[in-house]
Amino acid sequence: MNTHLIADAVRNSRTHEEATLWDRLFAFWFRRLVYTQIWEDPEADLAALRLPEGATILTISSGGCNALSYLAAKPAHIYAIDLNEAHLSLLKLKLAGLRALPDYATFWKFFGEGNALDNAAIYRDRLRPALDAEARGYWDERDVRGKPRYSYFTDGFFRHGALGRFIGFAHQLAKIARIDLGALLKDDAKSPARIRALDKLHRLFHSRLARMMTRTPALLFSLGIPPQQRSLLGGDQPLNEVLHQRLLRLIDVHPNDTNYFAWQALGRGYVGPGDKCLPLYLQQSRFASMVKGAGLVTPVHANLRVFLESLPARQIDAVVLLDSQDWMAPDEIRALWNAIDRAGNDGVRVIFRTAGAESPLDGAEMASLRDTWQRDAARSEAGLAADRSGIYGGFHLYTRRAQGDGQPR
């Protein structure tokens, strides 16, 4: 797999003197499949963006869940950009499923459950012929166990990927600590079993083991957190405390019967099939519209800024940066926003998350960007509150500053 784009992205977050062995190890680590599900809530995104029909959206792809879910906004086109070819191969596989599978039941069995033995035949007979050479090569390639990667969909797809294996490891720790994850997921908030489980969870996160583990950068690689982002995530607090707080936001704020992120974290799968507690693209009532819209999604293996610079001016209505700026050096952030300025139309909206609470555009070195861009504080705070995954410290929506407007909203 070509890894130079990922390596460049990690190096760009630091000067040559600051770059460490951990940076190089993360670049190597991140070339693999990390996320089987994206951990930014697309419904929070769409509520913040308020897109008109016929919009052109540019988003970082990751696992492709959000790019497909944005089809609910009836866009004209979606560009899904990523440095990681494994994640693009997953998006391409999902697009192949929408094009080649005969019905929702088959699509659900493969992508929603991901654990049926006959999914191997579905891949070989229906999905593989619909893939391009790069994606076909990725899913056909054998992993360290000697099995082709498409077999992931025969034994529990969401247990694979770096994050899936980390969640499995966390479940083992919870078992040793006798934490009832079922009670955390399904019981009433005031049930004695859930209260006991929360207490044990608190003790585990504040144990000597947790403090030791969270001091090791390599442990966080499985969460997709590079060395540069680790310091932003922790801030002035111990990292074990921050991770505990984020987990509580994930499982203890939004109702779990409508929060599929909580089901992935505590149950390692989705509820379904149907419409409840599922990503938009996996909902049965939306399947026909997803099939119809599949041709509107274009996967692109590229540096986001470079791709923006290749587009015609004033073409993009919305840009979704995920948490990518946490990786970037200030000069790369400025170059990225200048590229958005050129490619975005007058009403372009930009959203992104941050590991910490602060926006990277707030610093003194970004003053020139604030002459052009303004943060919508109300919609940003609403986006953070609505995001059911709860794992980020900040949600930020920016729009162009009106000409002659010297004050933020």
C-alpha positions as CSV (number, residue, x, y, z in Angstrom):
1,M,0.0,0.0,0.0
2,N,1.2,3.5,-0.8
3,T,1.9,5.3,2.5
4,H,3.8,8.4,1.5
5,L,0.7,10.7,1.9
6,I,0.1,9.6,5.4
7,A,3.8,9.9,6.3
8,D,3.8,13.4,4.9
9,A,0.7,14.4,6.9
10,V,2.2,13.3,10.1
11,R,5.5,15.0,9.4
12,N,3.7,18.2,8.4
13,S,2.4,18.5,12.0
14,R,5.9,19.0,13.3
15,T,9.2,20.5,12.3
16,H,12.1,18.1,11.4
17,E,13.5,18.7,14.9
18,E,10.2,18.0,16.7
19,A,9.4,14.8,14.7
20,T,9.9,11.7,16.8
21,L,10.0,7.9,16.4
22,W,6.4,7.9,17.6
23,D,5.4,10.0,14.6
24,R,7.0,7.6,12.2
25,L,5.4,4.6,13.9
26,F,2.0,6.2,13.7
27,A,2.4,6.9,10.0
28,F,3.2,3.2,9.5
29,W,0.3,2.1,11.8
30,F,-2.3,4.4,10.2
31,R,-1.9,2.9,6.7
32,R,-4.1,0.0,7.9
33,L,-7.8,-0.2,8.4
34,V,-8.4,1.8,11.6
35,Y,-12.1,2.6,11.6
36,T,-14.8,0.1,10.5
37,Q,-17.3,2.9,11.5
38,I,-16.7,6.6,11.5
39,W,-17.1,8.3,14.9
40,E,-18.5,11.6,13.9
41,D,-22.3,11.9,14.0
42,P,-23.6,12.7,10.5
43,E,-27.0,13.8,11.8
44,A,-25.3,16.4,13.9
45,D,-23.3,17.5,10.8
46,L,-26.4,17.9,8.6
47,A,-28.2,19.8,11.3
48,A,-25.3,22.2,11.6
49,L,-24.7,22.6,7.9
50,R,-28.3,23.2,6.9
51,L,-27.6,22.4,3.3
52,P,-30.0,23.2,0.4
53,E,-30.8,20.5,-2.1
54,G,-28.2,20.2,-4.9
55,A,-25.2,21.1,-2.7
56,T,-21.7,19.9,-3.5
57,I,-20.0,18.5,-0.4
58,L,-16.3,17.7,0.2
59,T,-15.6,15.5,3.1
60,I,-12.8,13.3,4.5
61,S,-13.9,9.8,3.9
62,S,-12.7,7.7,6.8
63,G,-14.9,4.6,6.9
64,G,-17.4,6.2,4.4
65,C,-20.4,6.2,6.8
66,N,-20.8,10.0,6.7
67,A,-20.2,10.4,3.0
68,L,-23.0,8.0,2.3
69,S,-25.3,9.4,5.1
70,Y,-24.9,12.9,3.6
71,L,-26.9,11.6,0.6
72,A,-29.9,12.2,2.9
73,A,-29.4,15.9,2.1
74,K,-30.0,15.3,-1.6
75,P,-26.7,16.8,-2.8
76,A,-25.5,17.2,-6.3
77,H,-22.2,15.6,-5.6
78,I,-20.0,14.3,-2.7
79,Y,-16.2,14.1,-2.9
80,A,-14.9,11.7,-0.2
81,I,-11.1,12.4,0.2
82,D,-8.7,10.3,2.3
83,L,-5.0,9.6,2.6
84,N,-5.7,6.0,3.8
85,E,-6.4,3.6,1.0
86,A,-7.9,1.0,3.4
87,H,-10.6,3.5,4.3
88,L,-11.3,4.4,0.7
89,S,-11.5,0.7,-0.1
90,L,-14.2,0.3,2.5
91,L,-16.2,3.2,1.1
92,K,-15.8,1.7,-2.4
93,L,-17.1,-1.6,-1.1
94,K,-20.2,0.1,0.4
95,L,-20.8,1.9,-2.9
96,A,-20.4,-1.5,-4.8
97,G,-23.0,-2.9,-2.3
98,L,-25.5,-0.2,-3.2
99,R,-25.0,-0.8,-6.9
100,A,-24.7,-4.6,-7.0
101,L,-26.7,-6.1,-4.2
102,P,-30.4,-7.0,-4.9
103,D,-32.2,-5.7,-1.8
104,Y,-31.9,-4.1,1.6
105,A,-31.9,-7.5,3.4
106,T,-28.7,-8.5,1.6
107,F,-27.1,-5.1,2.1
108,W,-27.9,-5.3,5.8
109,K,-26.5,-8.8,6.2
110,F,-23.2,-7.8,4.6
111,F,-22.7,-4.3,6.0
112,G,-25.0,-4.1,9.0
113,E,-24.3,-7.5,10.6
114,G,-21.1,-8.5,8.8
115,N,-20.9,-12.0,10.3
116,A,-22.5,-14.5,7.9
117,L,-20.4,-17.2,6.3
118,D,-22.1,-16.7,3.0
119,N,-21.0,-13.1,2.9
120,A,-17.8,-14.5,1.3
121,A,-19.8,-15.7,-1.7
122,I,-21.7,-12.4,-1.8
123,Y,-18.3,-10.6,-2.0
124,R,-16.9,-12.9,-4.7
125,D,-20.0,-13.1,-6.9
126,R,-21.5,-9.6,-6.6
127,L,-19.2,-7.1,-4.9
128,R,-15.8,-8.0,-6.3
129,P,-16.8,-7.5,-10.0
130,A,-18.1,-4.0,-9.1
131,L,-14.8,-2.8,-7.5
132,D,-11.9,-1.0,-9.1
133,A,-8.5,-2.7,-9.2
134,E,-7.2,-0.9,-6.0
135,A,-10.2,-1.8,-3.9
136,R,-10.3,-5.3,-5.2
137,G,-6.6,-5.8,-4.5
138,Y,-7.1,-4.5,-0.9
139,W,-10.0,-6.9,-0.1
140,D,-8.5,-9.9,-1.8
141,E,-5.2,-9.5,-0.1
142,R,-4.5,-11.9,2.8
143,D,-3.8,-10.6,6.3
144,V,-1.3,-11.9,8.8
145,R,-3.6,-14.8,9.5
146,G,-3.5,-15.9,5.9
147,K,-7.1,-15.0,5.3
148,P,-8.4,-12.6,2.6
149,R,-9.7,-9.4,4.1
150,Y,-13.2,-9.9,2.7
151,S,-13.5,-12.7,5.3
152,Y,-13.8,-9.9,7.9
153,F,-17.5,-9.8,6.9
154,T,-17.9,-13.4,7.8
155,D,-16.9,-13.3,11.5
156,G,-17.9,-9.9,12.8
157,F,-16.7,-7.0,10.7
158,F,-16.8,-4.5,13.5
159,R,-14.4,-6.5,15.6
160,H,-11.7,-5.8,13.0
161,G,-9.7,-2.7,12.2
162,A,-7.4,-1.2,14.8
163,L,-10.2,0.5,16.7
164,G,-12.3,-2.7,16.7
165,R,-9.5,-4.7,18.2
166,F,-8.9,-2.0,20.8
167,I,-12.6,-2.1,21.8
168,G,-12.2,-5.8,22.1
169,F,-9.2,-5.4,24.4
170,A,-11.2,-2.8,26.4
171,H,-14.1,-5.4,26.8
172,Q,-11.6,-7.9,28.2
173,L,-10.4,-5.4,30.8
174,A,-14.1,-4.7,31.6
175,K,-14.7,-8.4,32.1
176,I,-11.7,-8.7,34.4
177,A,-13.0,-5.7,36.4
178,R,-16.5,-7.3,36.4
179,I,-18.1,-4.3,34.7
180,D,-21.6,-5.2,33.4
181,L,-21.5,-3.6,30.0
182,G,-25.0,-4.9,29.3
183,A,-26.3,-2.9,32.2
184,L,-24.5,0.2,30.9
185,L,-26.1,-0.3,27.5
186,K,-29.6,-1.4,28.2
187,D,-30.6,-0.7,31.8
188,D,-32.6,2.3,33.1
189,A,-30.3,5.1,34.3
190,K,-31.4,4.6,37.9
191,S,-31.1,0.8,38.0
192,P,-28.8,-0.5,40.7
193,A,-26.9,-2.7,38.2
194,R,-26.1,0.3,36.0
195,I,-25.1,2.5,39.0
196,R,-22.7,-0.3,40.1
197,A,-21.3,-0.7,36.6
198,L,-20.6,3.1,36.4
199,D,-18.9,3.0,39.7
200,K,-16.7,0.1,38.6
201,L,-16.0,1.9,35.4
202,H,-14.8,5.0,37.3
203,R,-12.5,2.9,39.4
204,L,-11.0,1.2,36.4
205,F,-10.3,4.5,34.6
206,H,-8.6,5.9,37.7
207,S,-6.6,2.8,38.5
208,R,-2.8,2.6,38.3
209,L,-3.1,0.4,35.2
210,A,-5.2,3.0,33.4
211,R,-2.8,5.8,34.3
212,M,0.2,3.8,33.0
213,M,-1.5,2.7,29.8
214,T,-2.6,6.2,28.8
215,R,0.9,7.5,29.2
216,T,2.0,5.3,26.2
217,P,1.5,7.0,22.8
218,A,1.3,3.6,21.0
219,L,-1.9,2.6,22.9
220,L,-3.7,5.6,21.4
221,F,-2.7,4.6,17.9
222,S,-5.6,2.2,18.0
223,L,-8.0,5.1,18.6
224,G,-6.5,6.8,15.5
225,I,-4.9,9.5,17.7
226,P,-1.4,10.6,16.5
227,P,1.2,11.9,18.9
228,Q,0.4,15.5,18.1
229,Q,-3.3,15.1,18.9
230,R,-2.5,13.3,22.2
231,S,-1.4,16.6,23.8
232,L,-4.5,18.4,22.5
233,L,-6.8,15.7,23.9
234,G,-5.2,15.7,27.4
235,G,-4.8,19.4,27.9
236,D,-4.1,20.1,31.6
237,Q,-5.9,16.9,32.7
238,P,-4.5,13.4,33.0
239,L,-5.4,11.5,29.9
240,N,-7.2,8.7,31.8
241,E,-9.5,11.3,33.3
242,V,-10.3,12.8,29.9
243,L,-11.0,9.5,28.3
244,H,-13.3,8.6,31.1
245,Q,-15.2,11.8,30.7
246,R,-15.5,11.2,26.9
247,L,-16.8,7.7,27.4
248,L,-19.4,8.9,29.9
249,R,-20.6,11.5,27.2
250,L,-20.9,8.6,24.8
251,I,-22.9,6.2,27.0
252,D,-24.6,8.4,29.6
253,V,-25.9,11.5,27.8
254,H,-28.0,10.5,24.8
255,P,-30.6,7.6,25.1
256,N,-28.8,4.4,24.2
257,D,-31.8,3.1,22.4
258,T,-31.2,5.8,19.7
259,N,-27.4,6.0,19.9
260,Y,-25.7,3.5,17.6
261,F,-22.3,4.8,18.7
262,A,-23.0,3.4,22.2
263,W,-24.0,0.1,20.8
264,Q,-20.7,-0.1,18.8
265,A,-18.7,0.8,21.9
266,L,-20.5,-1.5,24.4
267,G,-22.2,-4.1,22.2
268,R,-19.7,-4.3,19.3
269,G,-22.5,-4.1,16.7
270,Y,-25.7,-2.5,15.5
271,V,-29.3,-3.0,16.4
272,G,-31.3,-3.9,13.4
273,P,-32.3,-4.2,10.6
274,G,-34.8,-1.4,10.2
275,D,-34.6,2.3,10.9
276,K,-34.0,2.7,14.6
277,C,-30.6,3.3,16.1
278,L,-28.7,3.0,12.8
279,P,-26.5,5.3,10.6
280,L,-28.6,6.9,7.9
281,Y,-27.1,4.9,5.1
282,L,-28.0,1.6,6.9
283,Q,-31.7,2.5,7.5
284,Q,-34.2,0.4,5.6
285,S,-36.5,3.3,4.7
286,R,-33.6,5.1,3.0
287,F,-32.2,2.2,1.1
288,A,-33.8,3.1,-2.3
289,S,-32.5,6.7,-2.0
290,M,-29.0,5.5,-1.1
291,V,-29.0,3.2,-4.2
292,K,-30.2,6.1,-6.4
293,G,-27.5,8.4,-4.9
294,A,-24.5,6.1,-5.0
295,G,-23.3,7.5,-8.3
296,L,-23.0,11.0,-6.7
297,V,-20.2,9.9,-4.3
298,T,-16.6,10.1,-5.7
299,P,-13.8,8.5,-3.6
300,V,-10.5,10.3,-4.0
301,H,-7.1,9.2,-2.7
302,A,-5.3,12.6,-2.2
303,N,-4.1,15.3,0.1
304,L,-7.2,17.3,0.9
305,R,-5.6,20.7,0.3
306,V,-4.1,19.6,-3.0
307,F,-7.4,18.2,-4.2
308,L,-9.2,21.5,-3.3
309,E,-6.5,23.4,-5.3
310,S,-7.3,21.2,-8.3
311,L,-11.0,22.1,-8.3
312,P,-12.6,25.0,-10.2
313,A,-13.2,28.1,-8.1
314,R,-16.4,28.6,-6.2
315,Q,-17.6,25.0,-6.7
316,I,-18.0,23.7,-3.1
317,D,-20.9,24.3,-0.7
318,A,-19.7,22.4,2.3
319,V,-16.4,21.1,3.6
320,V,-16.2,18.5,6.4
321,L,-12.7,18.3,7.8
322,L,-13.3,15.8,10.7
323,D,-10.4,16.2,13.1
324,S,-7.7,16.5,10.5
325,Q,-6.4,20.0,11.6
326,D,-5.3,18.5,14.9
327,W,-2.6,16.8,12.8
328,M,-1.5,20.0,11.0
329,A,1.2,22.6,11.5
330,P,0.0,26.3,11.3
331,D,1.3,26.9,7.8
332,E,-0.6,23.8,6.5
333,I,-3.8,25.0,8.2
334,R,-3.5,28.4,6.6
335,A,-2.8,26.8,3.2
336,L,-5.9,24.5,3.6
337,W,-8.2,27.4,4.4
338,N,-6.9,29.5,1.5
339,A,-7.7,26.5,-0.7
340,I,-11.2,26.3,0.8
341,D,-11.6,30.1,0.2
342,R,-10.8,29.6,-3.5
343,A,-12.9,26.5,-4.1
344,G,-15.8,27.4,-1.8
345,N,-18.7,29.4,-3.0
346,D,-19.9,32.6,-1.2
347,G,-22.1,30.6,1.2
348,V,-19.7,27.7,1.9
349,R,-19.9,26.1,5.3
350,V,-17.0,24.3,7.0
351,I,-17.3,22.0,9.9
352,F,-14.7,20.1,11.9
353,R,-14.0,18.5,15.3
354,T,-11.1,19.0,17.7
355,A,-9.7,16.8,20.4
356,G,-9.6,19.8,22.7
357,A,-12.3,22.5,23.0
358,E,-10.4,25.3,21.2
359,S,-10.6,25.9,17.4
360,P,-7.2,26.1,15.7
361,L,-8.3,29.3,14.1
362,D,-8.4,31.1,17.5
363,G,-4.7,31.5,17.8
364,A,-2.8,34.7,17.1
365,E,-1.0,33.1,14.2
366,M,-4.4,32.6,12.5
367,A,-5.6,36.2,12.7
368,S,-5.5,36.6,8.9
369,L,-7.9,33.7,8.5
370,R,-10.3,35.3,10.9
371,D,-10.5,38.3,8.5
372,T,-12.3,35.9,6.1
373,W,-13.9,33.3,8.3
374,Q,-16.2,33.5,11.4
375,R,-17.2,30.8,13.8
376,D,-20.9,30.4,14.4
377,A,-20.8,29.9,18.2
378,A,-24.5,28.9,18.6
379,R,-24.6,26.3,15.9
380,S,-21.1,25.0,16.9
381,E,-22.3,24.4,20.5
382,A,-25.5,22.8,19.3
383,G,-23.4,20.5,17.0
384,L,-21.3,19.4,20.0
385,A,-24.3,18.8,22.1
386,A,-26.1,16.8,19.3
387,D,-23.1,14.6,18.5
388,R,-24.0,11.2,20.0
389,S,-20.5,9.8,19.8
390,G,-19.3,12.3,22.4
391,I,-15.6,11.6,21.9
392,Y,-14.5,15.1,20.8
393,G,-13.9,18.2,22.8
394,G,-15.0,20.7,20.2
395,F,-17.4,21.0,17.2
396,H,-16.9,24.0,15.0
397,L,-18.9,25.6,12.2
398,Y,-17.4,28.4,10.1
399,T,-18.8,30.5,7.4
400,R,-17.5,33.5,5.4
401,R,-17.5,36.7,7.2
402,A,-19.8,39.2,5.5
403,Q,-18.0,41.9,3.7
404,G,-17.4,44.8,6.1
405,D,-18.3,42.7,9.1
406,G,-15.6,43.1,11.6
407,Q,-17.2,41.2,14.4
408,P,-17.9,37.5,14.8
409,R,-21.5,36.4,15.2
